[in-house]
């Protein structure tokens, strides 16, 4: 008898609660049960849906879904860890499979994307990444000079640490580059660059600062050379 009474009480409470949920304070229906169910389902679907990939609508689809937002943003990995010798080489190398698998032998090892990496490694193949940044063949761009001049990667590549899919953020036109080169030189950075350059200069060669002094008569006046041969040689 007590069990039956408790069941009746519980049912009454549930009914009253549902009625209050479906009624406004003035007694008019707030939403029908069907609408309530549809709204709840929609909210649940939105909560479960993955967030849109940043850059997916602007950058090319790559063979492996690598996210700079995760590596450089969330985990704050330094660019030079993957792009080794970018401060010493005119070109920025892509990380080797050994570099990637050095971490991913353990981290996210069961991920389908990591399995793709493993398959490339086992076949002895390089990942066929799709190139994003491409300058004209008559333009020479030296990454090491820009890094040693203490430019941040974001100055040319944009908010790379927020990108799931890398896209070309800057126009990379001559006018865009010169707008930066024309800025007044920072004496402190010139002095620091000259000191750092000694490490990279061979004995007997010209000591370099932000750039070779011999190619620009305005060395030390502008932030970077504005002579044609600085980029077209």
Number of C-alpha atoms within 10 A of each C-alpha: 6 7 8 9 10 11 12 12 12 11 12 12 12 12 12 11 11 12 13 14 15 17 14 12 10 7 10 9 14 15 14 11 13 9 11 14 12 12 13 12 12 12 12 11 11 11 10 9 9 8 8 9 13 17 17 14 11 12 18 16 13 14 13 15 13 15 18 22 20 15 16 16 17 11 11 12 14 11 14 13 11 16 16 15 15 22 20 15 13 15 14 17 13 13 14 15 17 13 13 14 16 11 11 18 13 9 11 12 14 11 11 12 15 20 15 15 21 19 13 15 16 9 8 10 11 11 18 10 12 11 11 11 13 8 10 8 7 9 13 14 14 17 19 17 21 18 15 21 22 14 12 12 15 12 12 16 16 16 15 22 22 19 21 21 21 27 20 17 18 14 11 15 10 10 10 12 15 14 10 14 15 14 12 12 16 13 12 9 17 20 14 16 19 18 15 17 20 15 11 12 12 10 9 6 8 13 18 20 22 26 23 13 15 10 14 17 11 14 19 20 14 16 22 24 23 20 12 10 12 17 14 11 8
